[in-house]
């Protein structure tokens, strides 16, 4: 229905902008009520509306662009960005051509998109790995190997345990 489609469109715009998707991309992926692409004028209005309502994302992207552009070619500088835990995303291999030509080619834009997204995606991964370590330690301390994290699929954890321990394992998972 209409509401479900608008929710999907809002998520598409929200996540698309976080990954630095542009107006042209939205113009062809967002569809009107008849199922046709909305076009660049409508896409621009949507993106401008989002940036007005939530200016922080655009400020971040502009900051990263300027940081990357100004830092190119500085001796000893490694273009990249870290997560809160210090894991570094190096994009020097992507900005070499832009450093030589002075143009923001597609590889420079790829580097920019990766740097804009890395603190969020990489930070989320850091949190998940830390939680997995704590969970596995807690499970081992209580069950001595009879309850273990068997798999990690996207946003789910699969823990293998004895059926009689399932509720206790569930409680440990919620606390970890």
C-alpha positions as CSV (number, residue, x, y, z in Angstrom):
1,X,0.0,0.0,0.0
2,X,0.8,3.7,-0.1
3,X,2.2,3.9,3.5
4,X,4.4,0.8,3.0
5,X,5.8,2.3,-0.2
6,X,6.6,5.6,1.5
7,X,8.3,3.8,4.4
8,X,10.4,1.9,1.8
9,X,11.2,5.1,0.0
10,X,12.2,6.9,3.2
11,X,14.6,4.0,4.1
12,X,16.0,4.0,0.6
13,X,16.8,7.7,0.9
14,X,18.1,7.5,4.4
15,X,20.4,4.6,3.7
16,X,21.3,5.8,0.2
17,X,22.4,9.1,1.5
18,X,24.5,7.5,4.2
19,X,26.3,5.6,1.4
20,X,26.7,8.9,-0.5
21,X,24.1,8.1,-3.2
22,X,23.4,11.1,-5.4
23,X,20.4,12.8,-6.9
24,X,20.8,11.0,-10.2
25,X,20.8,7.6,-8.4
26,X,17.6,8.4,-6.6
27,X,16.0,9.7,-9.7
28,X,16.1,6.3,-11.3
29,X,15.7,4.0,-8.2
30,X,12.7,5.8,-6.6
31,X,9.5,5.2,-8.4
32,X,6.3,7.2,-8.5
33,X,2.8,5.8,-7.9
34,X,2.6,4.4,-11.5
35,X,6.0,2.7,-11.1
36,X,8.1,5.1,-13.2
37,X,11.3,6.7,-12.0
38,X,10.7,10.0,-10.2
39,X,13.3,12.0,-12.2
40,X,16.0,14.3,-11.0
41,X,13.9,17.3,-10.1
42,X,11.8,15.3,-7.6
43,X,14.8,13.4,-6.4
44,X,16.6,16.8,-5.7
45,X,13.6,18.0,-3.8
46,X,13.6,14.9,-1.6
47,X,17.3,15.0,-1.0
48,X,17.2,18.8,-0.2
49,X,14.3,18.2,2.2
50,X,16.3,15.5,4.0
51,X,19.3,17.7,4.2
52,X,17.2,20.5,5.6
53,X,15.6,18.2,8.2
54,X,18.9,16.4,9.0
55,X,21.8,18.7,8.1
56,X,24.4,16.7,10.1
57,X,24.9,14.0,7.4
58,X,25.6,16.6,4.6
59,X,28.0,18.4,7.0
60,X,29.8,15.2,7.6
61,X,30.1,14.3,4.0
62,X,31.3,17.8,3.1
63,X,33.9,17.6,5.9
64,X,35.2,14.3,4.7
65,X,35.4,15.6,1.1
66,X,37.4,18.6,2.2
67,X,39.6,16.5,4.5
68,X,40.4,14.1,1.7
69,X,41.0,16.7,-0.9
70,X,43.2,18.9,1.2
71,X,45.2,16.0,2.6
72,X,46.1,14.5,-0.8
73,X,49.8,14.7,-1.6
74,X,50.9,15.7,1.8
75,X,54.2,13.9,2.6
76,X,53.8,11.2,5.1
77,X,50.0,11.5,5.2
78,X,48.0,8.3,4.8
79,X,44.5,9.2,3.6
80,X,41.9,7.4,5.6
81,X,39.7,7.4,8.6
82,X,39.4,5.3,11.8
83,X,36.6,3.8,13.8
84,X,36.2,4.7,17.5
85,X,38.3,1.7,18.3
86,X,41.1,2.9,16.0
87,X,40.7,0.5,13.1
88,X,41.9,2.4,10.1
89,X,40.4,2.5,6.5
90,X,43.3,3.4,4.1
91,X,42.2,4.8,0.8
92,X,45.6,6.0,-0.5
93,X,45.3,3.5,-3.4
94,X,42.1,5.2,-4.5
95,X,43.3,8.8,-4.5
96,X,46.6,8.5,-6.3
97,X,45.2,9.5,-9.7
98,X,43.3,12.5,-8.2
99,X,46.5,13.6,-6.5
100,X,48.4,13.6,-9.8
101,X,45.6,15.2,-12.0
102,X,43.9,17.4,-9.5
103,X,40.5,16.0,-10.5
104,X,37.9,14.3,-8.4
105,X,37.6,11.2,-10.6
106,X,35.5,8.1,-9.8
107,X,38.2,6.6,-7.7
108,X,38.4,9.7,-5.5
109,X,34.7,9.6,-5.2
110,X,34.8,5.9,-4.2
111,X,37.4,6.8,-1.5
112,X,35.1,9.6,-0.3
113,X,32.2,7.2,-0.1
114,X,34.2,4.7,1.8
115,X,35.5,7.3,4.3
116,X,32.0,8.7,4.9
117,X,30.7,5.3,5.7
118,X,33.6,3.6,7.5
119,X,33.0,5.1,11.0
120,X,29.4,3.9,11.0
121,X,29.9,0.5,9.3
122,X,33.3,-0.2,10.8
123,X,32.2,1.0,14.2
124,X,29.2,-1.3,14.1
125,X,31.5,-4.2,13.2
126,X,33.8,-3.3,16.1
127,X,30.9,-3.3,18.5
128,X,29.7,-6.6,17.2
129,X,33.1,-8.3,17.5
130,X,33.5,-6.9,21.0
131,X,30.1,-8.3,22.0
132,X,30.9,-11.7,20.4
133,X,34.1,-11.9,22.5
134,X,32.2,-11.1,25.7
135,X,29.4,-13.5,24.9
136,X,31.8,-16.4,24.1
137,X,33.7,-15.8,27.4
138,X,30.4,-15.7,29.3
139,X,29.1,-18.8,27.7
140,X,32.4,-20.7,28.3
141,X,32.5,-19.6,31.9
142,X,29.0,-20.9,32.6
143,X,28.8,-23.9,30.2
144,X,32.4,-25.0,29.6
145,X,32.0,-25.6,25.9
146,X,28.5,-27.0,25.7
147,X,27.1,-23.6,24.6
148,X,29.0,-21.9,21.8
149,X,28.5,-19.2,19.2
150,X,28.2,-21.3,16.1
151,X,27.6,-18.7,13.4
152,X,27.2,-15.0,12.9
153,X,24.9,-14.0,10.0
154,X,24.5,-10.3,9.3
155,X,22.6,-9.3,12.4
156,X,21.9,-12.7,14.0
157,X,23.9,-15.0,16.2
158,X,23.4,-18.7,16.2
159,X,24.3,-20.3,19.5
160,X,24.5,-24.1,19.8
161,X,23.5,-25.4,23.2
162,X,21.7,-28.1,25.0
163,X,17.9,-27.6,24.9
164,X,17.7,-27.5,28.7
165,X,20.1,-24.5,28.8
166,X,18.4,-22.5,26.0
167,X,16.6,-20.0,28.4
168,X,19.7,-19.4,30.4
169,X,21.8,-18.9,27.2
170,X,19.2,-16.5,26.0
171,X,19.5,-14.5,29.2
172,X,23.3,-14.4,28.9
173,X,23.1,-13.3,25.3
174,X,20.8,-10.3,26.4
175,X,23.3,-9.4,29.1
176,X,26.5,-9.6,27.1
